[in-house]
Amino acid sequence: MAGKQMAKKFGVPVLSASQLNGMGEVRESKALEQDADTLLFIADDGVKIGKMRNGQRDAIIRLFLHGDVQKFLTYQTQ
């Protein structure tokens, strides 16, 4: 059974990290990009949603790193 089908059967997420090539595409394999339900990119101002099946694309999730406890938090504007 393939990984994606197994994850759906057991209701668990599968995360994979990948580098981008010089043109901003997933470096290892086009199959990763095609099979993924969601692609997230780390950007200067947060996390960019590059691909989302059945959802909004190109949105920025504004996050910041709270270095004291090493976790990302939602950016709150004052």
N, C-alpha and C positions, 0 to 999 in steps of 0.2 A: 504494500500500500504506500502510495506517495505521501510525502510529508504534509502537503496541504490538506489532502483528504483525511489523514489521520488527525490533524489538528482540528478539523471541523467535526469529526466523529466524537472526539473527547472534549470539544469546546474550550480549547486552549489556544493562545496566540503563539505565533512563531515569528521571532525577530531575527533579522539578518542585517549585518552592517556591511557596507561596501564603499569602496572609493569611487570617485567619478573620474572619467578621463578628461582630457583637455577641452572637450566640447560639452561638458556637463552631463554626460550620460553615464549610466552604471557601467563600471569598468569590467567586472568579471564576466557577465553574461547578459545578453539581451533577454534570455529566458527569465531571469530574476525579475527584471523590470516588467515583462509581459504578464507573468503569473501573479505578481504582487497585487493585493487589494489596495494597499496604501503605500505611497512613497513619501518619506519625510526627509527634508534636507536641513542641515544646520546652517543658519544664515546669521549675519551680523546682528540682526534685530530680533531674533527668535528662531522658531522652527517653521520652515515653509512647507506647506502641503503641496507636493508636486503632482500627486495622483491620488485620487480617492474614488473608489468605485461607489456609485450612488451618492456622491457628496460633492461639496464645493472644492474646487482646485485653486491653487495659487494664493490661498489665504496665508497669513502669517500668524502663528501662535506666539504671542509675545511672552518670552520667558527670561528669567535671569538666574544666574548661578549664585546661590547663597553659600559662599565659601566656607563659613564656619561649620556647616553640617554637610557640605558637599551634596546638595540636592537642588534641582531646578524648581522654581516657584513661578506661578503666574504673575506676570508684571502688572502691577496696579498703578494706574496714573492717579496723581493727587488732584 
